[in-house]
């Protein structure tokens, strides 16, 4: 028997395509993918964002840039029903004590998001239809901050911005 033969019950390691890479793998973005489209920025309604911030920051494919509300206000991000539907996670952080981050599931009542700390981390909202997100910034040094949105395990990316 040759030294490189496999026993019947052993299998070789998966190649790149089997592990999610390669031309047909899950890691390759596509303009047709709900996670990587060229208009996330355009379809996101945004009000009361901090003057030097840009909505592009949460759709650039990274989790290192962030946005928050203008001082003494609450930022509101809004999407049409069905645009962000599935297992949703938000990468959030609190600077100081801003109050509660909130979201709406299919335009229902606002729900407080618990578990947000001073360290940016992913917060699981569950299987929802995200239509609204609210981030308060009551005064200097106290702001609810959002870094990214994840849908079904993939960070939302606006391919025209990244």
C-alpha positions in Angstrom: 0.0 0.0 0.0 1.2 3.5 -0.8 2.0 5.9 2.0 -0.4 8.5 0.7 -3.5 6.2 0.6 -6.5 7.0 2.6 -8.2 4.5 4.9 -11.8 3.9 3.8 -13.3 5.9 6.6 -10.9 8.8 6.3 -11.5 11.7 4.1 -9.1 14.4 2.9 -9.3 18.0 4.1 -11.9 20.1 2.4 -10.6 22.4 -0.3 -11.3 26.1 -0.5 -14.6 25.7 -2.2 -15.8 23.3 0.5 -14.8 25.7 3.3 -16.7 28.7 1.9 -14.0 30.2 -0.4 -13.3 29.8 -4.1 -15.3 31.1 -6.9 -18.5 29.3 -5.8 -18.0 29.7 -2.1 -20.0 31.7 0.5 -17.2 34.2 1.1 -17.4 35.7 -2.4 -19.7 38.7 -2.6 -22.2 39.2 -5.4 -24.2 42.2 -6.4 -27.3 39.9 -6.2 -26.7 39.0 -2.5 -28.9 40.7 0.0 -25.8 41.3 2.1 -23.7 43.0 -0.6 -25.7 45.5 -2.7 -24.9 48.8 -4.2 -27.6 50.8 -2.4 -27.7 50.1 1.3 -26.8 53.7 1.9 -29.5 54.9 -0.5 -32.3 52.8 1.0 -31.4 53.7 4.6 -33.4 56.6 6.0 -31.2 58.5 8.5 -32.1 61.5 10.7 -30.2 63.4 13.3 -26.7 61.9 12.6 -23.7 63.6 14.1 -22.6 66.3 11.6 -19.2 64.9 10.8 -20.4 61.3 10.6 -21.6 59.5 7.4 -24.0 56.5 7.1 -21.4 54.9 4.8 -19.4 54.0 7.9 -21.8 51.2 8.9 -22.0 49.7 5.4 -18.3 49.7 4.4 -17.6 46.1 5.2 -15.6 46.7 8.4 -16.5 47.0 12.0 -14.0 49.7 13.0 -15.9 52.9 12.0 -19.1 54.0 13.6 -21.8 56.6 13.8 -23.9 58.2 16.5 -26.5 61.0 16.9 -26.0 64.7 16.9 -25.7 66.1 20.4 -28.9 66.4 22.4 -30.9 64.2 20.0 -31.7 60.6 19.0 -30.4 59.3 15.6 -33.0 57.3 13.7 -32.1 54.7 10.9 -35.1 53.3 9.0 -35.6 50.6 6.3 -38.7 49.3 4.4 -40.2 46.1 5.8 -38.4 43.0 4.5 -35.1 44.7 3.6 -33.3 43.5 6.8 -35.2 40.3 7.7 -33.6 37.2 9.3 -31.1 36.7 12.1 -30.0 40.2 12.9 -27.1 41.3 15.0 -25.8 44.9 15.6 -22.3 45.9 16.6 -23.0 48.5 19.3 -21.2 50.4 22.1 -22.1 53.0 24.7 -20.0 56.0 25.4 -20.9 57.1 28.9 -24.5 56.6 29.8 -26.6 57.5 26.8 -29.8 55.7 27.5 -31.1 52.7 25.5 -30.4 51.7 22.0 -33.8 50.7 20.5 -35.1 48.9 17.5 -38.4 48.1 15.9 -39.4 44.7 14.5 -41.6 45.3 11.4 -42.6 48.8 12.6 -44.0 47.5 15.9 -43.3 49.2 19.2 -39.7 50.2 20.1 -37.8 47.6 21.9 -34.9 48.4 24.3 -31.6 46.7 23.4 -29.9 45.3 26.5 -26.4 44.1 27.1 -24.6 47.1 25.4 -21.4 48.1 27.2 -18.5 50.5 26.8 -16.8 47.9 24.6 -18.0 47.4 21.0 -19.7 44.0 20.7 -22.3 42.2 18.6 -25.8 42.2 20.1 -28.1 39.5 18.8 -31.7 40.7 18.1 -32.9 37.3 17.0 -34.9 36.4 13.9 -36.6 39.8 13.1 -37.7 42.2 10.4 -35.6 45.3 11.3 -37.3 48.4 10.2 -36.0 51.0 12.7 -33.0 51.7 14.9 -32.6 54.5 17.5 -29.4 55.7 19.1 -29.7 58.5 21.8 -27.0 61.1 22.4 -28.3 63.2 25.3 -25.2 65.3 25.9 -21.4 65.4 25.5 -19.6 62.2 26.4 -22.8 60.1 26.3 -23.7 58.5 23.0 -25.2 55.2 21.7 -22.9 54.1 18.9 -23.4 51.6 16.0 -20.6 50.1 14.0 -22.2 47.5 11.7 -25.3 45.4 10.9 -25.1 41.7 10.4 -27.9 39.7 8.6 -27.8 35.9 8.7 -24.1 35.8 9.7 -22.9 38.3 7.1 -22.1 42.0 7.5 -24.1 44.3 5.3 -21.9 45.9 2.7 -22.8 48.6 0.2 -20.5 47.6 -2.7 -20.7 51.1 -4.2 -19.1 52.6 -1.0 -16.5 50.0 0.1 
